[in-house]
């Protein structure tokens, strides 16, 4: 599975390949308000995309990829 998290501020994608049932952390910092989404490309070639989320300093998100969906939980620290 390949995770792609677009970094719109720098106009590039943060890409990382992970194995099934593995955990990973993709971190990017933004000094102000921003939005992000997550695109997952499965080994089969199918894709799953999260909704676009609003973020600002102090926000943290956890994305859980299960079968055909991405589940988002948000916390503020």
C-alpha positions in Angstrom: 0.0 0.0 0.0 1.3 3.5 -0.8 0.1 6.5 1.3 0.1 9.8 -0.5 -0.5 12.9 1.6 -0.4 16.1 -0.5 1.6 18.9 1.1 -0.1 21.8 -0.6 2.1 24.5 1.0 5.3 23.1 -0.7 3.4 21.7 -3.8 4.7 18.2 -3.3 3.4 14.8 -2.1 4.6 13.0 1.0 4.8 9.4 -0.1 5.4 6.3 1.9 5.1 2.6 1.1 3.9 0.4 4.0 3.1 -3.3 4.4 -0.3 -4.7 5.2 -1.2 -4.5 8.9 1.6 -2.0 9.5 1.6 1.4 11.2 3.4 4.5 10.0 3.5 8.1 10.8 3.6 10.9 8.2 4.2 14.3 9.8 4.1 17.8 8.3 4.0 21.1 10.1 2.2 24.1 8.9 2.6 27.5 10.6 -1.0 28.5 9.9 -4.3 27.2 8.6 -4.3 24.5 5.9 -6.2 21.5 4.6 -5.1 18.0 3.7 -6.4 14.7 2.4 -5.0 11.2 2.2 -4.9 9.1 -0.9 -4.1 5.4 -0.5 -3.1 3.2 -3.5 -3.6 -0.5 -2.7 -1.5 -3.3 -4.2 -4.4 -4.1 -6.5 -4.3 -0.6 -8.0 -7.5 0.5 -6.3 -7.5 3.8 -4.6 -9.1 5.1 -1.4 -9.3 8.8 -0.6 -10.1 10.5 2.6 -12.3 13.6 2.9 -10.4 16.9 2.9 -9.7 18.1 6.5 -9.1 21.5 7.9 -6.0 21.8 10.1 -4.1 24.5 12.1 -1.3 24.6 14.6 -1.8 22.1 17.4 -4.1 19.7 15.5 -3.3 16.0 15.2 -5.1 13.5 13.0 -5.0 9.7 13.0 -6.1 8.0 9.8 -7.0 4.3 9.9 -7.2 2.5 6.6 -9.6 -0.5 6.7 -10.8 -2.4 3.6 -12.4 0.3 1.4 -12.5 3.3 3.7 -10.4 5.7 5.7 -11.5 6.5 9.2 -10.3 9.9 10.7 -10.0 10.9 14.3 -8.8 14.3 15.3 -7.4 15.7 18.5 -6.0 19.0 19.5 -3.0 19.3 21.7 
